[in-house]
Amino acid sequence: MAGSNTHAKYGAYSDNFKQWIAASDVAAIEASAILPVADRRKLMQAGEESVPNPLPGVTHQDMEIGDGVTARVFSPAAPTRTDGRRPLVMVYHGGGWVMGGLLTEYTIVRTLVGKLGCVAVCIGYRLAPENPFPAPFEDCFRGLEWARENAERFGADPDFVLVAGSSAGGQLSAAVAQRARDEGRRCIRGQILISPATCHYRHYNVARAKGFEMESMELLRDVPILSAANMKGFWDSYYPSDDIKTAVSPLLGNLIGLPPAYIQVAGSDVLRDDGISYAKALGDAGVPVKIDVYPGLPHGFHVPHLGLPDWEISEKNLEGHARWLLTLAGGVGGST
């Protein structure tokens, strides 16, 4: 379990975060968190589109996979492999299951595709609250099946798959990996989980009974960018129930036999203990796992348009540990 000094070690705001708060209109940010969903979606999209040339060296094409769900396939503009068998990365975007889209995870895409030569498929799953669980989860898993069936068209290997995502996308990635294992599909070779939500706050009592320290939601309840009230609202939009399902709370599932994982966690994030607990649980289950915890940084710090300089460290670490996952699984991104 995360040590009792976890909050003391990681929770105090970093100097960069303090400077960001001082320079930001925090009141406006907090006000935006209670806007109607449609307005919040527009604000998030505008932030993502404000980044100039977010995907250098990457091309893309959009394809419909059925029921109004779109897949965006990202490929290296200058392919680094000649065997037509590049690793396939399934990207599930963050946004609290209620917003976000095909460009949300551009830092993951430009690292895995632009720098390491993988092919990435981002799934534009249906959003809550209009489409609560299990719709987004089913869309993500169906996206995995579709991508594997069509991998040859993209020059990707259907049996060499990574799942990747941040926040809600990290939760969906972990849940898809567990289901694939349960159904005997051994195609997933690694997981990249950035600030993942791994346990519904309504299930924290069960997590604590298993020995996990789940205190960051309370201790950091008023942190800017993602407050506890905001995160709980996301959870309730996605899954407004007390019933435990491991596809909702992957921390409570069987983790034995899952693929290796790389996890990034922000120290001043309400989801901090979700990520730290999941890394510990994976390790206890015998799964190779590496974790980077960034003390004093908020949820979303890894996204350049937020304006915190620490994103560059996050992206550098993402590249290095993605290489570790690819090498561990028998593939070498960006080198063949």
C-alpha positions in Angstrom: 0.0 0.0 0.0 1.1 3.6 -0.4 3.0 4.7 2.6 1.4 6.8 5.3 3.7 9.7 4.4 2.5 9.7 0.8 0.8 13.1 1.0 3.7 14.6 3.0 6.1 13.4 0.3 4.2 14.3 -2.8 1.2 16.5 -2.0 2.6 20.0 -1.3 2.3 22.3 -4.3 5.6 22.7 -6.3 7.0 26.1 -7.0 6.0 25.8 -10.6 2.4 25.0 -9.6 2.4 27.9 -7.2 3.6 30.3 -9.9 1.0 28.9 -12.3 -1.8 29.5 -9.7 -0.6 33.1 -9.1 -0.6 33.8 -12.8 -3.9 32.1 -13.6 -7.5 33.2 -13.2 -8.3 30.3 -10.8 -11.8 31.6 -10.2 -12.6 31.4 -13.9 -11.2 27.9 -14.1 -13.4 26.8 -11.2 -16.4 28.5 -12.8 -15.8 26.6 -16.0 -16.0 23.4 -14.1 -19.7 23.9 -13.4 -20.7 25.0 -16.9 -23.0 22.8 -19.0 -21.3 19.8 -20.5 -21.6 21.2 -24.0 -19.7 24.3 -23.0 -17.0 22.4 -21.2 -16.5 20.3 -24.3 -16.0 23.4 -26.4 -13.5 24.8 -23.9 -11.5 21.6 -23.8 -11.4 21.4 -27.6 -10.3 25.0 -27.9 -7.4 24.4 -25.5 -6.2 21.4 -27.5 -6.5 23.3 -30.8 -4.5 26.2 -29.4 -1.3 24.2 -29.6 0.6 25.0 -32.8 1.6 21.9 -34.8 1.0 19.4 -31.9 1.9 16.4 -34.0 5.0 17.0 -36.0 6.0 14.0 -38.2 2.6 12.4 -37.9 -0.2 11.9 -40.4 -3.7 10.8 -39.7 -6.9 9.5 -41.3 -10.4 9.2 -39.8 -12.5 6.1 -40.2 -16.0 5.1 -38.9 -16.1 1.8 -37.0 -19.9 1.7 -36.6 -22.6 3.2 -34.5 -21.3 6.7 -34.9 -17.9 5.9 -33.4 -14.8 7.3 -35.2 -11.3 5.9 -35.1 -8.4 8.2 -36.0 -5.4 6.4 -37.2 -2.1 8.1 -36.7 1.0 7.0 -38.7 4.6 8.2 -38.9 5.0 10.6 -41.8 8.4 9.0 -42.5 8.0 5.3 -41.5 10.9 3.9 -39.5 10.1 0.3 -40.2 10.1 -1.5 -43.5 8.5 -4.8 -42.5 5.0 -3.4 -42.2 4.6 -4.7 -38.7 4.9 -1.6 -36.5 3.6 -1.8 -32.9 -0.1 -0.8 -32.6 -1.1 1.6 -29.9 -4.7 1.9 -28.8 -5.2 5.4 -27.4 -8.2 6.1 -25.2 -8.6 9.8 -24.4 -9.2 11.5 -21.1 -11.8 14.1 -20.2 -13.8 12.5 -17.4 -15.7 10.2 -19.8 -17.8 13.3 -20.7 -15.5 15.3 -22.9 -12.3 15.1 -25.0 -11.8 13.6 -28.4 -9.4 12.5 -31.1 -6.7 15.1 -30.4 -6.8 15.0 -26.6 -3.9 12.6 -26.2 -1.6 14.4 -28.6 1.4 14.1 -26.2 1.0 10.3 -26.3 0.6 10.2 -30.0 3.5 12.4 -30.9 5.8 10.3 -28.6 4.7 6.9 -29.7 4.1 7.7 -33.3 6.3 10.7 -34.1 9.3 9.5 -32.1 9.0 5.7 -31.8 7.5 4.8 -35.1 4.3 3.1 -33.9 0.9 3.3 -35.4 -1.8 4.7 -33.0 -5.5 4.4 -33.2 -7.5 6.8 -31.1 -11.1 5.8 -30.4 -13.7 8.6 -30.3 -16.0 6.7 -27.9 -19.5 7.8 -27.0 -19.5 10.2 -24.1 -21.3 10.3 -20.8 -23.7 11.5 -19.4 -25.6 10.8 -22.7 -23.9 7.4 -22.9 -22.8 6.2 -19.5 -21.1 2.9 -18.7 -20.8 0.4 -20.4 -21.1 2.4 -23.7 -17.6 4.1 -23.6 -15.9 0.9 -22.4 -17.7 -1.2 -25.0 -16.7 1.3 -27.7 -13.0 1.1 -26.6 -12.9 -2.7 -26.6 -14.7 -2.8 -30.0 -12.1 -0.3 -31.2 -9.4 -2.7 -30.2 -11.0 -5.5 -32.2 -11.5 -3.2 -35.2 -7.9 -2.0 -35.1 -6.6 -5.6 -35.0 -8.8 -6.7 -37.9 -7.6 -3.8 -40.0 -4.0 -3.6 -38.8 -2.6 -4.8 -42.1 -4.1 -1.7 -43.8 -2.1 0.5 -41.4 1.1 -1.5 -41.5 0.7 -2.5 -37.9 1.1 -5.7 -36.0 -2.3 -6.9 -34.6 -0.6 -9.1 -32.0 1.7 -6.3 -30.7 -0.6 -3.8 -29.0 -0.1 -1.2 -26.3 -3.0 0.5 -24.6 -2.5 4.1 -23.5 -4.5 7.0 -22.1 -4.7 9.6 -19.3 -7.2 10.1 -16.5 -10.4 8.5 -17.7 -8.5 7.2 -20.7 -6.1 5.5 -18.3 -9.1 3.9 -16.6 -10.4 2.7 -19.9 -7.0 1.4 -20.9 -6.6 -0.6 -17.7 -10.2 -2.0 -18.1 -9.6 -3.0 -21.7 -6.3 -4.8 -20.8 -8.1 -6.8 -18.1 -11.0 -7.8 -20.4 -8.6 -8.8 -23.1 -6.7 -11.0 -20.7 -9.9 -12.5 -19.4 -11.0 -13.4 -22.9 -7.7 -15.0 -23.7 -6.6 -12.3 -26.1 -2.8 -12.0 -25.5 -2.3 -9.3 -28.0 -1.8 -6.5 -25.5 1.9 -6.2 -24.6 2.0 -3.1 -22.5 0.0 -0.3 -20.7 0.7 3.4 -20.5 -1.4 5.0 -17.8 -1.1 8.7 -17.1 -2.9 9.9 -13.9 -5.3 7.0 -14.2 -8.6 6.8 -12.4 -8.5 3.2 -11.2 -11.2 3.1 -8.5 -14.6 4.7 -8.3 -14.8 6.9 -5.2 -17.9 5.0 -4.1 -15.6 1.9 -3.9 -12.8 3.4 -1.9 -14.0 1.6 1.3 -13.4 -1.7 -0.5 -10.0 -0.5 -1.7 -9.0 0.6 1.8 -10.1 -2.8 3.2 -7.6 -4.3 0.8 -4.9 -2.2 2.2 -4.8 0.7 -0.2 -4.4 4.3 0.9 -7.0 6.3 -0.8 -6.7 9.7 0.8 -5.8 12.1 -2.0 -9.4 12.7 -3.1 -10.1 14.2 0.4 -6.8 15.8 1.2 -6.6 17.5 -2.2 -10.3 18.2 -2.6 -9.9 21.9 -3.4 -6.9 21.7 -5.7 -7.2 23.8 -8.9 -7.8 22.2 -12.3 -9.5 19.0 -11.0 -11.2 19.3 -7.6 -12.8 16.3 -5.7 -16.3 17.6 -6.5 -15.4 17.8 -10.2 -13.9 14.3 -10.3 -16.9 12.8 -8.4 -19.2 14.5 -10.9 -17.3 12.8 -13.7 -17.6 9.4 -12.0 -21.3 9.8 -11.3 -21.9 10.8 -15.0 -20.1 7.7 -16.1 -21.2 5.2 -13.5 -23.9 6.4 -11.0 -24.0 3.3 -8.9 -22.5 1.7 -5.8 -22.3 -1.7 -7.4 -18.8 -2.9 -7.9 -17.6 -3.7 -11.4 -14.0 -4.3 -12.1 -14.4 -2.7 -15.5 -15.2 0.5 -13.6 -12.7 0.0 -10.8 -9.8 -2.0 -12.3 -7.9 -1.6 -9.0 -10.3 -4.1 -7.5 -9.9 -6.7 -10.3 -7.6 -9.7 -10.7 -4.3 -8.2 -11.9 -2.4 -11.5 -12.4 -1.2 -12.0 -15.9 -1.7 -8.5 -17.1 0.9 -6.9 -19.4 3.7 -4.7 -18.1 2.8 -1.1 -17.3 4.2 2.4 -17.1 2.4 4.8 -14.9 2.7 8.6 -14.4 1.2 10.2 -11.3 0.9 13.9 -10.3 1.5 14.5 -6.6 -1.1 17.2 -6.1 -3.8 15.4 -8.0 -7.0 13.9 -6.5 -6.2 10.8 -8.5 -2.7 10.5 -7.1 -3.5 7.5 -4.8 -5.4 5.8 -7.7 -2.2 5.6 -9.7 0.2 4.8 -6.9 -2.2 2.0 -5.6 -2.5 0.5 -9.1 1.2 0.4 -9.6 1.7 -1.3 -6.2 -1.1 -3.8 -6.9 0.3 -4.6 -10.3 3.7 -5.2 -8.8 2.2 -7.4 -6.0 0.6 -9.5 -8.8 3.9 -10.1 -10.5 3.4 -7.6 -13.3 6.5 -5.6 -14.4 5.7 -2.0 -13.6 7.5 1.4 -13.5 6.0 4.5 -12.0 7.1 8.2 -12.0 5.5 10.4 -9.4 5.8 14.2 -9.9 5.7 15.9 -6.5 3.5 18.9 -6.2 2.1 18.9 -9.7 -1.6 18.9 -10.6 -3.8 16.8 -12.8 -3.0 17.4 -16.5 0.4 18.8 -15.9 1.7 16.7 -18.8 -0.3 18.6 -21.3 1.6 21.5 -22.9 -1.3 23.8 -23.3 -1.9 23.9 -19.6 1.3 26.0 -19.3 3.4 24.2 -16.7 7.0 23.7 -17.8 7.1 20.2 -16.2 5.4 18.7 -19.2 8.7 18.4 -21.0 10.1 16.1 -18.3 6.9 14.0 -18.4 7.2 13.6 -22.2 10.9 12.7 -22.0 10.1 10.0 -19.4 7.2 8.8 -21.4 9.5 8.2 -24.4 12.1 6.4 -22.4 9.6 4.1 -20.6 7.6 3.5 -23.8 10.9 2.2 -25.3 11.2 0.0 -22.2 7.8 -1.5 -22.8 8.4 -2.1 -26.5 11.8 -3.7 -25.8 10.4 -5.8 -23.0 7.7 -7.1 -25.3 10.0 -7.9 -28.1 9.6 -4.8 -30.3 11.9 -1.8 -30.7 10.1 1.4 -31.5 11.8 3.8 -33.8 14.8 1.6 -34.6 13.9 -1.0 -37.2 
